Amino acid sequence: MFSTFEWMMALRYLRARREEGLISVIAVFSLLGIMIGVATLIIVPAVMNGFRAELLERILGVNGHILVNTVRGPLAGFDELKGRLAGIDGVVRIAPLVEGQGMAPARGRARGALVRGVR
């Protein structure tokens, strides 16, 4: 894995020059700092990728990838549109969505709520 020259250089700068001990204090702190830095650079992106995947899964679990809306009123000709969209490669599911606003009272307080219904 490492050549003789690499081992010689590593040991040369890790060993103490005087009778202080096996490894100098500065070398130990430097090595620990590098180890912590490398571990951080490996762990943080892994955690962020996992968080990103979980966040996308939760958001897309509630919202579809594509929403087709009308300006006013219900969508006329849904069955025809559903047939055309189902013919597109990669479309897994098509469902009509009803959305409205409401009030959700709890513990003496009322909050606004967005209510969604899927057939």
DRENSE-842583 format. One line per field, with one value per residue (C-alpha): x, y, z; residue in three letters; residue number from 1. Coordinates in pm, 1 decimal, padded with zeros to 6 digits, always signed. Example, Ala and Ser with C-alpha at 12.3 -4.5 7.8 and 13.67 -1.06 7.14 Angstrom:
u [+01230.0/+01367.0]
v [-00450.0/-00106.0]
w [+00780.0/+00714.0]
res [ALA/SER]
n [1/2]
END
This chain:
u [+00000.0/+00272.3/+00628.0/+00935.6/+01006.4/+00658.8/+00693.0/+01039.7/+00910.0/+00608.3/+00814.3/+01081.9/+00838.6/+00623.6/+00907.2/+01028.7/+01373.6/+01472.7/+01402.8/+01041.9/+00880.7/+00779.5/+00573.3/+00592.0/+00287.7/+00252.5/+00253.7/-00019.9/-00242.2/-00180.6/-00267.9/-00583.8/-00688.3/-00646.4/-00837.7/-01129.1/-01134.7/-01139.8/-01406.8/-01618.9/-01577.9/-01701.1/-01984.0/-02149.1/-02220.2/-02350.3/-02592.3/-02701.7/-02766.5/-02980.8/-03166.9/-03222.9/-03358.8/-03594.1/-03713.4/-03783.1/-03969.0/-04191.4/-04260.2/-04333.2/-04544.9/-04788.5/-04747.3/-04731.1/-04448.5/-04685.2/-05011.1/-05254.7/-05482.3/-05754.0/-05792.6/-06154.3/-06384.6/-06341.6/-06125.6/-06347.8/-06265.1/-06057.8/-06095.9/-05968.0/-05672.2/-05600.2/-05583.5/-05339.8/-05118.5/-05115.3/-04958.3/-04646.5/-04348.8/-04271.1/-04617.5/-04701.0/-05024.4/-05279.4/-05533.6/-05774.9/-05713.3/-05966.4/-05825.2/-05994.7/-05943.5/-06097.3/-06070.1/-05931.3/-06035.5/-05838.2/-05794.5/-05990.2/-05795.1/-05877.9/-05614.2/-05638.1/-05599.9/-05547.9/-05760.5/-05674.6/-05872.9/-05751.4/-05974.9]
v [+00000.0/+00249.1/+00238.2/+00232.9/+00596.6/+00703.9/+00516.9/+00667.1/+01022.6/+00970.0/+00828.5/+01095.0/+01378.8/+01199.6/+01102.9/+01348.2/+01495.1/+01500.3/+01281.0/+01405.9/+01079.6/+00868.8/+01125.3/+01503.0/+01683.5/+01905.3/+01602.3/+01435.7/+01745.4/+01788.9/+01426.5/+01448.3/+01768.7/+01609.0/+01297.9/+01505.2/+01720.7/+01422.1/+01246.7/+01562.9/+01591.7/+01233.4/+01234.2/+01571.1/+01503.1/+01155.6/+01297.3/+01578.1/+01332.0/+01120.4/+01429.2/+01544.0/+01204.2/+01192.7/+01549.5/+01484.9/+01165.5/+01346.4/+01642.1/+01428.7/+01195.7/+01482.4/+01671.4/+01514.0/+01575.5/+01757.1/+01935.8/+02031.8/+02318.4/+02528.4/+02900.5/+02872.3/+02586.5/+02212.8/+02051.3/+01961.0/+01641.5/+01479.2/+01126.7/+01233.9/+01418.3/+01119.4/+00891.6/+01124.8/+01163.8/+00787.8/+00739.3/+00932.8/+00712.7/+00717.0/+00816.2/+00584.9/+00724.6/+00992.0/+01101.5/+01392.8/+01623.2/+01840.4/+02121.0/+02366.0/+02579.0/+02529.3/+02603.0/+02353.1/+02433.0/+02275.6/+02368.3/+02689.1/+02812.9/+02802.8/+02767.4/+02781.9/+02449.3/+02336.1/+02029.2/+01795.8/+01503.0/+01240.9/+00989.8]
w [+00000.0/+00098.4/-00029.7/+00191.9/+00111.0/+00225.1/+00554.8/+00609.1/+00552.9/+00779.5/+01065.9/+01024.7/+01090.7/+01348.7/+01582.1/+01842.5/+01786.0/+02151.7/+02450.8/+02469.7/+02386.1/+02090.0/+01897.7/+01935.4/+02074.6/+01768.4/+01537.9/+01745.0/+01734.9/+01361.9/+01293.8/+01506.4/+01329.3/+00988.2/+01099.8/+01231.8/+00917.7/+00682.3/+00889.1/+00878.5/+00501.2/+00463.9/+00719.9/+00641.4/+00270.2/+00357.0/+00614.0/+00380.0/+00094.9/+00325.9/+00445.8/+00086.5/-00016.4/+00283.2/+00224.0/-00144.9/-00059.8/+00190.4/-00037.7/-00341.5/-00129.6/-00075.8/-00402.3/-00743.8/-00985.8/-01222.6/-01140.1/-01417.9/-01310.8/-01468.0/-01418.5/-01302.1/-01224.2/-01262.4/-01529.3/-01824.7/-02012.8/-01738.1/-01878.3/-02221.2/-02064.3/-01840.0/-02145.8/-02322.9/-02016.5/-01950.0/-02293.6/-02190.8/-02102.9/-01730.9/-01608.2/-01320.2/-01179.0/-01262.6/-01002.1/-00975.9/-00682.5/-00502.3/-00291.8/-00059.0/+00247.9/+00588.5/+00957.6/+01205.7/+01564.1/+01848.5/+02217.5/+02182.5/+01880.8/+01512.5/+01243.7/+00868.5/+00692.0/+00335.7/+00268.3/-00017.7/-00145.0/-00392.2/-00564.8]
res [MET/PHE/SER/THR/PHE/GLU/TRP/MET/MET/ALA/LEU/ARG/TYR/LEU/ARG/ALA/ARG/ARG/GLU/GLU/GLY/LEU/ILE/SER/VAL/ILE/ALA/VAL/PHE/SER/LEU/LEU/GLY/ILE/MET/ILE/GLY/VAL/ALA/THR/LEU/ILE/ILE/VAL/PRO/ALA/VAL/MET/ASN/GLY/PHE/ARG/ALA/GLU/LEU/LEU/GLU/ARG/ILE/LEU/GLY/VAL/ASN/GLY/HIS/ILE/LEU/VAL/ASN/THR/VAL/ARG/GLY/PRO/LEU/ALA/GLY/PHE/ASP/GLU/LEU/LYS/GLY/ARG/LEU/ALA/GLY/ILE/ASP/GLY/VAL/VAL/ARG/ILE/ALA/PRO/LEU/VAL/GLU/GLY/GLN/GLY/MET/ALA/PRO/ALA/ARG/GLY/ARG/ALA/ARG/GLY/ALA/LEU/VAL/ARG/GLY/VAL/ARG]
n [1/2/3/4/5/6/7/8/9/10/11/12/13/14/15/16/17/18/19/20/21/22/23/24/25/26/27/28/29/30/31/32/33/34/35/36/37/38/39/40/41/42/43/44/45/46/47/48/49/50/51/52/53/54/55/56/57/58/59/60/61/62/63/64/65/66/67/68/69/70/71/72/73/74/75/76/77/78/79/80/81/82/83/84/85/86/87/88/89/90/91/92/93/94/95/96/97/98/99/100/101/102/103/104/105/106/107/108/109/110/111/112/113/114/115/116/117/118/119]
END
